[in-house]
Amino acid sequence: MSDTHTVQATQQAELQRRLWSIANDLRGNMDASEFRNYILGLIFYRFLSDRVSEYVKGLLSNDDITFSEAYADDEMRSELVADITSAMGFFIAPEYLFETLIADAQAGNFDVEKLQTAVNAVQTSTIGESSEEDFRGLFDDMDLNSNRLGNTVAERSALMQKVLLNLADLDMGHDEVQIDVLGDAYEYLIGQFAANAGKKAGEFYTPQQISKLLAQIVSKGHDKLQSVYDPTMGSGSLLLRIGDYTTVGNYYGQELNRTTYNLGRMNLLMHGINYNQFSVQQGDTLEIDYFEGQQFDAVVANPPYSAKWNTEGKLDDERFRKYGKTAPKSKADFAFVQHMLAHLNSNGTMAVVLPHGVLFRGAAEGVIRRYMIEQDNVLDAVIGLPANLFFGTSIPTTVLVFKKNRATQDILFIDASSEFEKGKNQNNLTDEQLEKIVKTYDNRVDVDKYAHVASRDEIIENDYNLNIPRYVDTFEEEEPIDLVEVNKELVEIDAEIAKLEAEFEAMAADLVETGEE
């Protein structure tokens, strides 16, 4: 491991440990999912503030003047605001910088209402700018007037002051290495909150190993992807993971839950993705397609499993029309697949996590599945995953991989369902197990009891049922029983029992004789 990577790993581990410790120490009796919005919001605010401070240092490096002094000058102030807003997409005045709020706290003058004004000012600074949409409502879930923080302004101020002072002690420098460390630490916190959020966690977080799997599959063979898209983006972890394996030009996403949508935008920014490199929207993907007509180089998703959706009028929608059937009202799984395929370009790859039912359920889902295979020939691989990998559900899942303009009609089946690391609450894929899946996908050859490349004839023979055991035989034959040897052992056991019984009867007789004497 290089010195840079060693330093980065050390920084990352320490920052993650400290952040989670702060979160646990300060939230008191507040539910973890509630406190998440405050600590993540404040970390994000510090990140934005530190970026402004660093940028201003560069601007004023040749002038013997502070940010506060420059801002007090009318002419310099307008130039500073314009320059910083153009570069960053937002502006924070000197009086609202994180370091100023810390100075207030250390002097005993901290006021939670000033903090509220500060976060509101960030959003206000973007009005009329190209970044306005990306920053609008970002801090809406950090309600500093909530009585959950305290019944009075003084109580709320005291709690937030503790959080701020704890965060002030953390080293969050912003060179290239530190950006990665901070972004990963932020995502680590999201994951920790997910682990403590129970069933609701699945709404906003895809486990890291699953994100890695999908990201590697869709980035395979590409030095750069101009555009990547997740129609149910949650906190953005799945989208961001693609950037670990290839250069990404622009990120696109949509998320239904408002709080999770805000979290996703923060997560993108915290990973150093500039506001002009992403476009994410809030709303129901199946009802309102904000990216209608656009196609992307890679499409990924971990949509809500078997969700209810409104099928009315959907056969008039270009995304669903050609299949002749809509997914059932109570199971939107294939609706998400249809939507994603509509947004996949001709040379792109798409990977989606779904429940196993999509592989074999009949009726409308059977019709859609058959059309995708028989007419469009877009299904490239079916990967069976172990049970209990995801927060909020213990069911086994499958990854479906799609490509357009495939040169073959076969489908690769991988059964990775029995290879996992057992955990206390969730199971996990080790790096080795993950690598095995990816290599098997890359090689696309049969692997005994693990993978099979099924021909179109096999698919037809199974009536387009894609249940993995039909294609990958994992049956382990038991060793033959040697009946002669078993009989010999039984005879020996009977003889041993008879011997022991005789010895016992002799001992009992001795005890009786001794008692009579």
Backbone hydrogen bonds, N-H to C=O, Kabsch-Sander energy under -0.5 kcal/mol:
donor,donor_aa,acceptor,acceptor_aa,energy
6,T,2,S,-2.4
7,V,3,D,-2.7
8,Q,4,T,-2.5
9,A,5,H,-2.7
10,T,6,T,-2.3
11,Q,7,V,-2.8
12,Q,8,Q,-2.7
13,A,9,A,-2.5
14,E,10,T,-2.2
15,L,11,Q,-2.7
16,Q,12,Q,-2.7
17,R,13,A,-2.3
18,R,14,E,-2.5
19,L,15,L,-2.6
20,W,16,Q,-2.3
21,S,17,R,-1.8
22,I,18,R,-2.6
23,A,19,L,-2.5
24,N,20,W,-2.2
25,D,21,S,-2.6
26,L,22,I,-2.1
27,R,23,A,-1.2
30,M,27,R,-2.3
34,E,31,D,-1.0
35,F,31,D,-2.4
36,R,32,A,-2.1
37,N,33,S,-0.6
37,N,34,E,-0.9
38,Y,34,E,-0.6
38,Y,35,F,-0.8
39,I,35,F,-2.4
40,L,36,R,-2.4
41,G,37,N,-1.0
42,L,38,Y,-2.5
43,I,39,I,-2.2
44,F,40,L,-2.2
45,Y,41,G,-2.2
46,R,42,L,-2.6
47,F,43,I,-2.3
48,L,44,F,-2.4
49,S,45,Y,-2.7
50,D,46,R,-3.1
51,R,47,F,-1.8
52,V,48,L,-1.9
53,S,49,S,-2.5
54,E,50,D,-2.6
55,Y,51,R,-2.2
56,V,52,V,-2.7
57,K,53,S,-2.0
58,G,54,E,-1.5
59,L,55,Y,-1.9
60,L,56,V,-2.7
61,S,58,G,-0.8
63,D,60,L,-1.6
65,I,63,D,-1.9
70,A,66,T,-2.7
71,Y,67,F,-2.8
72,A,68,S,-1.4
73,D,69,E,-0.7
73,D,70,A,-0.9
74,D,72,A,-0.6
77,R,73,D,-3.0
78,S,74,D,-1.7
79,E,75,E,-1.5
80,L,76,M,-2.8
81,V,77,R,-2.8
82,A,78,S,-2.1
83,D,79,E,-2.7
84,I,80,L,-2.9
85,T,81,V,-2.3
86,S,82,A,-2.0
87,A,83,D,-1.9
88,M,84,I,-3.3
89,G,84,I,-0.5
89,G,85,T,-1.9
96,Y,93,A,-1.9
97,L,93,A,-0.5
97,L,94,P,-1.2
100,T,97,L,-0.5
101,L,97,L,-2.1
102,I,98,F,-2.2
103,A,99,E,-1.9
104,D,100,T,-2.1
105,A,101,L,-2.2
106,Q,102,I,-2.9
107,A,103,A,-1.6
108,G,105,A,-1.1
109,N,104,D,-3.3
110,F,104,D,-0.6
114,K,111,D,-1.1
115,L,111,D,-1.4
116,Q,112,V,-2.0
117,T,113,E,-2.1
118,A,114,K,-2.3
119,V,115,L,-2.3
120,N,116,Q,-2.0
121,A,117,T,-2.0
122,V,118,A,-1.3
123,Q,119,V,-1.3
124,T,120,N,-2.3
125,S,121,A,-2.2
126,T,123,Q,-1.1
127,I,124,T,-1.5
129,E,126,T,-2.6
132,E,129,E,-1.6
135,F,131,S,-1.3
135,F,132,E,-0.6
136,R,132,E,-1.6
138,L,135,F,-1.9
140,D,137,G,-1.6
142,M,139,F,-1.7
143,D,141,D,-1.2
144,L,142,M,-1.1
146,S,143,D,-1.3
149,L,146,S,-1.6
156,R,152,T,-2.5
157,S,153,V,-2.6
158,A,154,A,-2.1
159,L,155,E,-2.0
160,M,156,R,-2.4
161,Q,157,S,-2.3
162,K,158,A,-1.7
163,V,159,L,-1.9
164,L,160,M,-2.7
165,L,161,Q,-2.6
166,N,162,K,-2.0
167,L,163,V,-2.4
168,A,164,L,-2.0
169,D,165,L,-0.8
169,D,166,N,-0.6
170,L,167,L,-1.3
172,M,170,L,-0.9
179,I,175,D,-2.2
180,D,176,E,-1.4
181,V,177,V,-2.1
182,L,178,Q,-3.3
183,G,179,I,-2.8
184,D,180,D,-2.5
185,A,181,V,-2.3
186,Y,182,L,-2.4
187,E,183,G,-2.1
188,Y,184,D,-2.3
189,L,185,A,-2.2
190,I,186,Y,-2.0
191,G,187,E,-2.4
192,Q,188,Y,-2.5
193,F,189,L,-2.7
194,A,190,I,-2.1
195,A,191,G,-2.2
196,N,192,Q,-1.0
197,A,194,A,-1.3
200,K,197,A,-1.1
201,A,198,G,-1.6
202,G,199,K,-1.1
203,E,200,K,-1.8
204,F,201,A,-1.9
205,Y,201,A,-1.5
210,I,207,P,-0.7
211,S,207,P,-2.1
212,K,208,Q,-2.5
213,L,209,Q,-1.9
214,L,210,I,-2.3
215,A,211,S,-2.6
216,Q,212,K,-2.5
217,I,213,L,-1.9
218,V,214,L,-2.3
219,S,215,A,-1.5
220,K,216,Q,-0.9
220,K,217,I,-0.5
222,H,219,S,-2.3
223,D,221,G,-0.5
225,L,247,T,-3.0
226,Q,224,K,-0.5
228,V,250,N,-2.0
229,Y,298,A,-2.0
230,D,252,Y,-1.7
233,M,230,D,-0.6
233,M,254,Q,-2.1
235,S,204,F,-1.7
236,G,233,M,-2.7
240,L,236,G,-2.5
241,R,237,S,-1.7
242,I,238,L,-0.8
242,I,239,L,-1.0
243,G,239,L,-0.6
243,G,240,L,-1.0
244,D,241,R,-1.7
245,Y,242,I,-1.8
246,T,242,I,-1.1
247,T,223,D,-1.7
249,G,225,L,-2.7
250,N,226,Q,-1.5
251,Y,277,Q,-2.6
252,Y,228,V,-2.3
253,G,279,S,-1.7
254,Q,230,D,-1.8
255,E,281,Q,-2.0
261,Y,257,N,-2.4
262,N,258,R,-2.1
263,L,259,T,-2.1
264,G,260,T,-2.4
265,R,261,Y,-1.9
266,M,262,N,-2.3
267,N,263,L,-2.4
268,L,264,G,-2.1
269,L,265,R,-2.1
270,M,266,M,-2.8
271,H,267,N,-1.1
271,H,268,L,-0.6
272,G,269,L,-1.8
273,I,268,L,-2.1
274,N,272,G,-0.7
277,Q,274,N,-2.5
278,F,275,Y,-0.9
279,S,251,Y,-2.5
281,Q,253,G,-2.2
283,G,255,E,-1.9
283,G,281,Q,-0.5
285,T,283,G,-0.7
287,E,284,D,-0.7
288,I,284,D,-3.4
289,D,287,E,-0.5
290,Y,288,I,-1.1
292,E,289,D,-1.4
294,Q,291,F,-2.3
296,F,343,H,-3.2
297,D,227,S,-1.0
298,A,227,S,-1.3
299,V,349,T,-1.8
300,V,229,Y,-2.4
301,A,351,A,-1.3
307,A,304,P,-0.8
309,W,329,K,-2.2
311,T,309,W,-0.7
314,K,311,T,-1.9
316,D,313,G,-1.4
317,D,314,K,-1.5
320,F,317,D,-1.6
321,R,317,D,-2.1
323,Y,320,F,-1.1
324,G,321,R,-1.8
331,K,328,P,-1.5
332,A,307,A,-1.7
335,A,332,A,-0.6
336,F,332,A,-1.9
337,V,333,D,-1.5
338,Q,334,F,-2.8
339,H,335,A,-2.4
340,M,336,F,-2.6
341,L,337,V,-2.7
342,A,338,Q,-1.8
343,H,339,H,-0.8
343,H,340,M,-0.8
344,L,341,L,-1.2
345,N,296,F,-2.5
345,N,343,H,-0.5
348,G,345,N,-1.5
349,T,297,D,-1.4
350,M,402,F,-2.3
351,A,299,V,-2.1
352,V,400,L,-2.0
353,V,301,A,-2.1
354,L,398,T,-2.8
356,H,396,P,-0.8
358,V,355,P,-1.5
359,L,356,H,-2.3
360,F,356,H,-0.5
360,F,357,G,-1.0
361,R,357,G,-2.6
365,E,362,G,-1.1
366,G,362,G,-0.9
367,V,363,A,-1.8
368,I,364,A,-2.4
369,R,365,E,-2.6
370,R,366,G,-2.3
371,Y,367,V,-2.1
372,M,368,I,-2.3
373,I,369,R,-1.6
374,E,370,R,-3.7
375,Q,371,Y,-1.4
376,D,371,Y,-2.1
378,V,372,M,-2.1
380,D,378,V,-0.6
380,D,401,V,-3.2
381,A,401,V,-1.6
382,V,412,L,-3.0
383,I,399,V,-2.6
384,G,382,V,-0.5
384,G,414,I,-3.3
385,L,397,T,-3.0
388,N,394,S,-1.0
390,F,393,T,-0.5
393,T,390,F,-1.1
397,T,386,P,-0.6
398,T,354,L,-3.0
399,V,383,I,-2.8
400,L,352,V,-2.6
400,L,398,T,-0.6
401,V,381,A,-2.5
402,F,350,M,-2.8
403,K,378,V,-2.7
404,K,348,G,-0.7
406,R,377,N,-0.5
411,I,454,A,-2.3
412,L,380,D,-2.1
413,F,452,H,-2.9
414,I,382,V,-2.7
415,D,450,Y,-3.4
416,A,384,G,-1.9
416,A,414,I,-0.8
419,E,416,A,-1.0
420,F,418,S,-0.7
421,E,428,N,-3.7
422,K,420,F,-0.6
427,N,388,N,-3.4
428,N,421,E,-2.3
430,T,428,N,-0.5
434,L,430,T,-2.4
435,E,431,D,-2.6
436,K,432,E,-1.9
437,I,433,Q,-1.7
438,V,434,L,-2.2
439,K,435,E,-2.8
440,T,436,K,-2.2
441,Y,437,I,-2.3
442,D,438,V,-2.5
443,N,439,K,-2.9
444,R,440,T,-2.2
447,V,451,A,-2.1
450,Y,447,V,-2.6
451,A,447,V,-2.9
452,H,413,F,-2.4
454,A,411,I,-2.9
454,A,452,H,-0.9
459,I,455,S,-1.8
460,I,456,R,-2.5
461,E,457,D,-2.6
462,N,458,E,-1.6
463,D,460,I,-2.2
464,Y,459,I,-2.7
465,N,462,N,-1.6
466,L,359,L,-3.2
466,L,464,Y,-0.5
470,R,467,N,-2.0
471,Y,468,I,-2.3
472,V,468,I,-2.5
473,D,471,Y,-0.6
474,T,472,V,-0.8
477,E,475,F,-0.7
483,L,481,I,-1.1
486,V,482,D,-2.4
487,N,483,L,-2.6
488,K,484,V,-2.1
489,E,485,E,-2.3
490,L,486,V,-2.1
491,V,487,N,-2.2
492,E,488,K,-2.2
493,I,489,E,-2.4
494,D,490,L,-2.6
495,A,491,V,-2.2
496,E,492,E,-2.2
497,I,493,I,-2.5
498,A,494,D,-2.4
499,K,495,A,-2.2
500,L,496,E,-2.3
501,E,497,I,-2.6
502,A,498,A,-2.1
503,E,499,K,-2.2
504,F,500,L,-2.3
505,E,501,E,-2.4
506,A,502,A,-2.1
507,M,503,E,-2.1
508,A,504,F,-2.3
509,A,505,E,-2.2
510,D,506,A,-2.1
511,L,507,M,-1.8
512,V,508,A,-1.8
513,E,509,A,-2.3
514,T,510,D,-2.2
515,G,511,L,-1.8
516,E,512,V,-1.8
517,E,513,E,-1.7
